[in-house]
Amino acid sequence: MGGKRKKGGEDGGGSGDEGTEERKAKKMKQQKEALRPSMIKNKEKRSAIHAKLKLQKKADKRKKVKAREAAEKRALELGEDPPPKKTPRTIENTRELDETICKPDDDELFAGNDADEFSNILKQELIPKVLITTCRFNSTRGPGLASDLLSIIPNSHYYKRGTYDLKKIVEYAKNRDFTSVVVIHTSRREPDAVLIIGVPDGPTAHFKLSNLVLHKDLKNHGNPTNHKPELVLTNFTTRLGHRVGRLIQSLFPQDPNFRGRRVVTFHNQRGFIFFRHHRYIFEGLDSKPVESKSKDDKDNDKANTKQKVIARLQECGPRFTLKLISLQHGTFDTKAGEFEWVHKAEMDTSRRRFFL
């Protein structure tokens, strides 16, 4: 009558098992939280747990690599196709969907290219002529960057700013048949912004400048020649990026001299435009003759030799990063100008949202 009811009986067996599972799950959760370095207040213990977790992560990664290599080797032995390699998740390939991304069959985009401000230059009907200047209160690094740009952009000319207003400089550029104006802005000692103004009808692009390394500061740098460089623009995929890319393209002649082996690169990644300037060379190395089944082929050394081509690069500099701040219709006008696009802080809602 007064006996205690046993746990795990006919009525309470299921609830007892569920309680045990819940206790186990709770205990595992507590252990995981205890292993989390951010939950530990003691610095020495926290660093020790962090190092332990890092080693465990490396060991797990090595196991996965060894398992994948073993699966590939087994597939080759059996004459089967190796398992497909997984594509790693990156910020670039998981970017937010943008409706303005250009497509190869976008007829409206290509029709607009024939009527925009850069069509005369990009169709080689007009030779680009660039005016380079600095801000009013200049520093030593501003002319240094201007000097490097003079060696990169063909048919470019440097003019001291003095006390002239920027609108007057644009008018002067129009009268002297310049196609673009590049203004280097400096804050204290370091250049921090670049304005590219299309002449005579615009547009005007304002870029933030960072991570500047001048030509003279690069270790083992090469010296550029006077040949017209090749231009490489990558990842300008949206409508805005396409327009910015054509603006940059209008600074350079469209008939590069390949004998100079010079290449200028503007690489867009996550909204940042990375600039690099290289010289390249292709070197051919003859390997040992490969034996062939035919006797006639053995006698012919040229047929039995495989040609290996190696590309070597040497950076000429400068090196810097640009980020678009605004794009304005027409030439420079801060008061009455109409902006096509302006970057604002509230637009940065996600790390996977890019505009170029």
C-alpha positions as CSV (number, residue, x, y, z in Angstrom):
1,M,0.0,0.0,0.0
2,G,2.6,2.6,1.1
3,G,5.5,1.3,-1.1
4,K,7.4,3.7,-3.2
5,R,6.7,3.7,-6.9
6,K,9.7,2.4,-8.9
7,K,11.2,4.5,-11.6
8,G,11.0,3.1,-15.1
9,G,7.8,1.2,-14.4
10,E,5.1,0.6,-17.0
11,D,3.6,4.1,-16.6
12,G,6.9,6.0,-16.0
13,G,9.4,4.2,-18.2
14,G,9.2,6.5,-21.2
15,S,9.4,9.7,-19.2
16,G,12.4,8.4,-17.3
17,D,14.3,7.7,-20.6
18,E,13.3,11.1,-21.9
19,G,14.6,12.8,-18.7
20,T,17.9,10.9,-19.0
21,E,18.4,12.1,-22.6
22,E,17.6,15.7,-21.6
23,R,20.1,15.5,-18.8
24,K,22.8,14.1,-21.2
25,A,22.1,16.8,-23.7
26,K,22.2,19.5,-21.0
27,K,25.5,18.1,-19.7
28,M,27.0,18.0,-23.2
29,K,25.9,21.6,-23.8
30,Q,27.6,22.7,-20.5
31,Q,30.8,20.9,-21.5
32,K,30.8,22.7,-24.9
33,E,30.2,26.1,-23.2
34,A,33.0,25.3,-20.7
35,L,35.4,24.6,-23.6
36,R,34.4,27.9,-25.3
37,P,37.4,30.3,-24.7
38,S,35.1,33.3,-24.4
39,M,33.3,31.8,-21.4
40,I,36.6,31.4,-19.4
41,K,37.7,34.4,-17.4
42,N,41.2,33.1,-16.5
43,K,43.6,34.2,-19.3
44,E,46.0,31.3,-19.0
45,K,43.2,28.7,-19.1
46,R,41.5,30.6,-21.9
47,S,44.6,30.6,-24.1
48,A,45.3,26.9,-23.3
49,I,41.7,25.9,-24.3
50,H,42.0,28.1,-27.5
51,A,45.2,26.4,-28.5
52,K,43.7,22.9,-27.8
53,L,40.7,23.7,-30.0
54,K,43.0,25.1,-32.7
55,L,45.0,21.9,-32.8
56,Q,41.8,19.8,-32.9
57,K,40.5,21.8,-35.8
58,K,43.8,21.3,-37.7
59,A,43.7,17.5,-37.0
60,D,40.1,17.3,-38.2
61,K,41.1,19.1,-41.4
62,R,44.1,16.8,-42.0
63,K,41.8,13.8,-41.6
64,K,39.4,15.1,-44.2
65,V,42.2,15.8,-46.6
66,K,43.6,12.3,-46.1
67,A,40.2,10.7,-46.6
68,R,39.7,12.7,-49.8
69,E,43.1,11.7,-51.2
70,A,42.4,8.0,-50.3
71,A,39.1,8.2,-52.1
72,E,40.7,9.7,-55.2
73,K,43.5,7.1,-55.2
74,R,40.9,4.2,-54.8
75,A,38.9,5.6,-57.7
76,L,42.0,5.8,-60.0
77,E,42.9,2.2,-59.2
78,L,39.4,1.1,-60.0
79,G,39.4,3.2,-63.2
80,E,36.5,5.3,-62.0
81,D,36.1,9.1,-62.0
82,P,37.4,10.7,-58.8
83,P,34.8,12.3,-56.5
84,P,34.1,15.9,-57.5
85,K,35.9,18.5,-55.4
86,K,33.7,20.6,-53.2
87,T,33.5,24.4,-53.8
88,P,34.4,26.3,-50.6
89,R,31.9,28.8,-49.4
90,T,33.3,32.3,-49.6
91,I,31.8,35.8,-49.2
92,E,32.1,36.3,-53.0
93,N,30.2,33.2,-54.1
94,T,27.5,33.7,-51.4
95,R,26.9,37.4,-52.2
96,E,23.4,38.8,-52.0
97,L,21.4,38.6,-55.3
98,D,21.6,41.9,-57.2
99,E,19.1,42.7,-59.9
100,T,21.6,45.0,-61.6
101,I,24.2,42.3,-62.5
102,C,25.0,42.5,-66.2
103,K,24.2,39.5,-68.4
104,P,25.8,38.6,-71.7
105,D,22.5,38.9,-73.6
106,D,21.6,42.3,-72.1
107,D,20.9,44.2,-75.4
108,E,19.9,47.4,-73.5
109,L,23.4,47.6,-71.9
110,F,25.3,47.2,-75.1
111,A,23.0,49.7,-76.8
112,G,23.8,52.2,-74.1
113,N,27.6,51.6,-74.5
114,D,27.4,53.1,-78.0
115,A,25.9,56.3,-76.8
116,D,27.7,57.0,-73.5
117,E,30.4,59.5,-72.7
118,F,33.3,57.0,-73.3
119,S,32.2,55.6,-76.6
120,N,34.5,57.8,-78.7
121,I,37.6,56.8,-76.8
122,L,36.8,53.1,-76.5
123,K,36.0,52.9,-80.2
124,Q,39.5,54.5,-80.8
125,E,37.9,57.5,-82.5
126,L,39.6,59.8,-79.9
127,I,43.0,59.4,-78.3
128,P,42.8,59.9,-74.5
129,K,44.6,62.8,-73.0
130,V,44.8,63.0,-69.2
131,L,45.5,66.0,-66.9
132,I,46.8,65.0,-63.5
133,T,46.9,67.5,-60.6
134,T,46.8,67.6,-56.8
135,C,44.8,69.4,-54.1
136,R,45.6,72.9,-53.0
137,F,47.4,72.0,-49.7
138,N,49.7,69.3,-51.0
139,S,52.3,67.1,-49.4
140,T,55.4,65.2,-50.6
141,R,53.5,61.9,-51.3
142,G,50.9,63.6,-53.5
143,P,53.4,64.5,-56.3
144,G,55.1,61.1,-55.8
145,L,51.8,59.3,-56.7
146,A,51.3,61.8,-59.6
147,S,54.8,61.0,-60.9
148,D,54.0,57.2,-60.8
149,L,50.7,57.8,-62.6
150,L,52.5,59.7,-65.3
151,S,54.6,56.6,-66.0
152,I,51.5,54.4,-66.1
153,I,49.0,56.4,-68.1
154,P,50.1,57.3,-71.6
155,N,49.6,60.8,-72.9
156,S,49.2,62.2,-69.4
157,H,50.4,65.6,-68.2
158,Y,51.0,66.9,-64.7
159,Y,50.0,70.5,-63.7
160,K,50.6,72.1,-60.3
161,R,47.4,73.0,-58.6
162,G,48.4,76.3,-57.1
163,T,45.3,78.3,-55.9
164,Y,43.1,77.5,-58.9
165,D,39.6,76.3,-58.3
166,L,38.7,72.9,-59.6
167,K,36.0,74.2,-61.9
168,K,38.5,76.5,-63.6
169,I,40.8,73.5,-64.1
170,V,38.0,71.5,-65.7
171,E,37.3,74.5,-68.1
172,Y,41.0,74.7,-68.9
173,A,41.0,70.9,-69.7
174,K,38.0,71.4,-72.0
175,N,39.8,74.2,-73.9
176,R,43.0,72.1,-74.3
177,D,41.2,69.0,-75.6
178,F,41.8,66.8,-72.5
179,T,39.6,63.8,-72.1
180,S,40.0,63.3,-68.3
181,V,41.1,65.0,-65.2
182,V,42.6,63.1,-62.3
183,V,42.9,64.9,-58.9
184,I,44.9,63.5,-56.0
185,H,43.7,64.6,-52.6
186,T,46.0,64.5,-49.6
187,S,45.2,64.6,-45.9
188,R,48.2,65.8,-44.0
189,R,51.0,63.7,-45.5
190,E,49.2,60.8,-47.1
191,P,47.0,60.8,-50.3
192,D,43.5,59.6,-49.2
193,A,41.2,60.3,-52.2
194,V,41.2,60.4,-56.0
195,L,38.8,62.2,-58.3
196,I,38.4,61.1,-61.9
197,I,36.5,63.6,-64.0
198,G,35.4,62.8,-67.6
199,V,35.8,65.8,-69.9
200,P,33.8,67.5,-71.3
201,D,30.5,65.8,-70.2
202,G,31.5,63.8,-67.1
203,P,30.9,61.7,-65.2
204,T,32.8,62.4,-62.0
205,A,33.9,59.5,-59.7
206,H,35.1,60.1,-56.2
207,F,37.2,57.2,-54.8
208,K,38.7,56.7,-51.3
209,L,42.4,55.8,-51.6
210,S,44.2,53.5,-49.1
211,N,47.1,51.1,-48.7
212,L,49.3,53.2,-51.0
213,V,52.9,51.9,-51.7
214,L,54.8,54.1,-54.2
215,H,57.1,52.7,-56.9
216,K,60.3,53.7,-55.0
217,D,59.1,51.9,-51.8
218,L,58.5,48.5,-53.5
219,K,61.2,45.9,-52.9
220,N,62.8,44.5,-56.1
221,H,60.5,46.7,-58.2
222,G,60.8,46.8,-62.0
223,N,61.2,49.9,-64.1
224,P,58.3,50.5,-66.6
225,T,59.0,51.3,-70.3
226,N,57.3,53.8,-72.5
227,H,55.1,51.1,-74.2
228,K,51.3,51.4,-74.0
229,P,50.2,49.0,-71.3
230,E,47.6,46.2,-71.5
231,L,44.6,46.8,-69.3
232,V,42.8,44.1,-67.2
233,L,39.6,44.8,-65.4
234,T,37.9,42.0,-63.4
235,N,34.7,41.5,-61.5
236,F,33.0,44.7,-62.6
237,T,29.7,42.8,-62.9
238,T,26.9,45.2,-62.0
239,R,25.5,48.2,-64.0
240,L,27.4,50.5,-61.6
241,G,30.5,48.5,-61.9
242,H,30.3,48.4,-65.7
243,R,30.0,52.2,-65.8
244,V,33.0,52.7,-63.4
245,G,35.0,50.2,-65.4
246,R,34.4,52.1,-68.6
247,L,35.4,55.3,-66.8
248,I,38.7,53.7,-65.8
249,Q,39.1,52.2,-69.3
250,S,38.8,55.7,-70.9
251,L,42.1,56.8,-69.2
252,F,44.1,54.3,-71.3
253,P,44.6,54.0,-75.1
254,Q,42.8,51.0,-76.6
255,D,45.7,49.8,-78.7
256,P,48.3,48.3,-76.3
257,N,51.8,47.6,-77.4
258,F,52.3,43.9,-76.5
259,R,56.1,44.1,-77.1
260,G,56.4,46.2,-73.9
261,R,54.9,43.3,-71.8
262,R,53.3,45.7,-69.4
263,V,50.0,45.0,-67.8
264,V,47.9,47.3,-65.6
265,T,45.2,45.5,-63.4
266,F,42.1,46.9,-61.7
267,H,40.6,44.0,-59.7
268,N,37.3,44.5,-58.0
269,Q,36.7,42.3,-54.9
270,R,34.0,43.0,-52.3
271,G,33.6,46.6,-53.6
272,F,37.3,47.4,-53.3
273,I,39.3,48.0,-56.5
274,F,42.9,46.8,-56.2
275,F,45.4,48.4,-58.5
276,R,48.6,46.6,-59.6
277,H,51.2,47.3,-62.3
278,H,53.5,44.5,-63.6
279,R,55.9,43.5,-66.3
280,Y,55.8,39.9,-67.5
281,I,57.9,37.5,-69.6
282,F,57.3,34.0,-70.9
283,E,60.3,31.6,-70.6
284,G,60.4,28.3,-72.5
285,L,62.3,25.4,-70.9
286,D,63.1,22.3,-72.9
287,S,62.5,19.1,-71.0
288,K,64.1,15.7,-71.6
289,P,63.0,13.9,-74.8
290,V,60.1,11.6,-74.2
291,E,60.4,8.0,-75.7
292,S,57.8,7.3,-78.4
293,K,56.6,3.9,-79.7
294,S,57.5,4.8,-83.3
295,K,61.1,4.5,-84.4
296,D,60.8,7.4,-86.8
297,D,59.6,9.7,-83.9
298,K,62.7,8.7,-81.9
299,D,65.0,10.2,-84.5
300,N,63.1,13.5,-84.6
301,D,64.2,15.4,-81.5
302,K,61.8,18.2,-82.1
303,A,58.8,15.9,-82.1
304,N,60.1,14.2,-78.9
305,T,60.6,17.4,-76.9
306,K,57.8,18.8,-74.7
307,Q,57.8,22.6,-74.4
308,K,57.1,24.1,-71.0
309,V,56.3,27.8,-70.8
310,I,56.7,29.6,-67.5
311,A,55.3,33.2,-67.0
312,R,57.3,35.4,-64.7
313,L,56.0,38.6,-63.1
314,Q,57.8,41.7,-61.8
315,E,55.8,44.4,-60.0
316,C,56.6,47.9,-61.1
317,G,54.3,49.8,-58.7
318,P,52.6,51.8,-57.4
319,R,50.2,49.7,-55.4
320,F,46.9,51.0,-53.9
321,T,43.3,50.3,-53.2
322,L,40.2,52.4,-54.3
323,K,36.7,52.3,-53.0
324,L,33.9,54.2,-54.7
325,I,32.3,56.9,-52.6
326,S,30.1,58.6,-55.2
327,L,29.4,58.9,-59.0
328,Q,28.1,62.2,-60.3
329,H,26.5,63.2,-63.6
330,G,28.5,65.7,-65.5
331,T,31.7,67.4,-64.3
332,F,32.6,68.3,-60.7
333,D,29.9,70.3,-59.0
334,T,29.3,69.8,-55.3
335,K,26.3,72.2,-55.0
336,A,24.1,71.7,-58.1
337,G,25.5,68.4,-59.3
338,E,23.2,65.4,-59.7
339,F,24.5,62.1,-58.3
340,E,24.0,58.8,-60.0
341,W,25.1,56.9,-56.9
342,V,26.3,57.8,-53.4
343,H,27.6,55.4,-50.8
344,K,25.9,55.8,-47.4
345,A,26.4,54.0,-44.1
346,E,22.9,52.6,-43.9
347,M,23.5,50.8,-47.2
348,D,26.0,48.4,-45.5
349,T,23.4,46.0,-44.2
350,S,25.4,42.9,-44.8
351,R,28.9,41.7,-45.4
352,R,27.7,39.9,-48.5
353,R,26.2,43.0,-50.2
354,F,28.4,44.5,-52.9
355,F,27.6,47.3,-55.4
356,L,30.3,46.9,-58.1
